[in-house]
Amino acid sequence: MSFSPVAGHHAIIEVVFELAFSRPWSGEELQKIEAAHPEWEDDLPRSSKTQTHKLTMDNGGTPVWTPGNGVAFESFQRNGQVAWRMMFENNIAVVNCLVYDGWRNVCPTSIRLLRSALNSANIGGDQHINSISLQYINAFAWEGPIEEYQISDLLRDNCRELPAAIFDRSSHLWHQYSGWFEQGDNGIAGRTLKKVHFDGLEDLNGAAHVRCDATLRRDCATPVNAKFAIKNELAQIEETFSDLHLELKALMRTLLSDGMVGKVSLGE
C-alpha cells in the first residue's frame, strides 16, 4: 500500500494567486471594483462584501484592531463548494482556484480576472505592488491499513528540508513547518520566502491523509507601480507567477519521493 494524490494525476486542491500592495484599498476603489462586476460576472456570478480587521501596534506596543471592508466574487461547484474566488481586502488582491485543471488554464484565467478588476479601480500613482505570492495546497491519501503507514512512501527521506524524526515515528498524526529566504538575482525579484507546511491527519472515518501547503512569496526589489503594471496588462506579474510555478514544482520534486514525483507528473 502507498499514498495516492487525491485528484488522480495530481494532488492539487487549491491554487492561490496573491498580490500585496503598499496601502489598503480605499472605499472608492472598492466601490469601483464592485460596480465593474458585470465585466467578470460570467466567471464569478456572486458578489459580496467582506468584513476585516487589521491588527497593528501603537507606539506603546498596545494592540490596535482597525476595522475594514472588502469585496469578494465567487463561483461554485455543483456540490455547493467554492470553485473560484477573487477578493480585495486590506492591502491584498487574491484569486483562489479550487478546481485546478492545469497551469495553462488556471494562470491566464487568474491574470484576466485580476487585470479586469484592477483596471476598473482606477488606482492612483501612490499604489505599489510590494510582493507576489503563489500557493499550492496538495493532498495525499494513504490507501492501506494505519498500522502499515509509511511516510517514506510520500516524502524523500534524505531531503535536507525534512527532519529525520518524521520518518522514525510510526504515528500518522504529525506536523512539520519550515520556511527560509533565498535572495533573487534578476528582474523585479528581491528575496523569496519559501514556506512548506505538512500536516499528517485523519478524516472522520479514521483514514489517514497528508496535506501539504507550499507558498512562495517574491518580494519586489523595488516596489512596482501598480498603475504602470496594469497599463502593461500585468505582463510582468504573470511572468513572475510563472517563475514561481516552476520554482514550486522544483521544490516539490526535492520533497516528494521518486514514486510520488512520478504519480503527480513532476518529472523534468
Secondary structure, 3 states (H helix, E strand, C coil): CCEEECCCCCCEEEEEEEEEECCCCCHHHHHHHHHCHHHCCCCCCEEEEEEEEEEEECCCCCEEEEEEEEEEEEEECCCCCEEEEEEEECCEEEEEECCCCCHHHHHHHHHHHHHHHHHHCCCCCCCEEEEEEEEEEEEEEECCCHHHCCHHHCECCCCCCCCCHHHHCCCCCEEEEEEEEEECCCCCEEEEEEEEEEEEEECCCCCEEEEEEEEEEEEEEEEEEHHHHHHCCCHHHHHHHHHHHHHHHHHHHHHECHHHHHHCCCCC
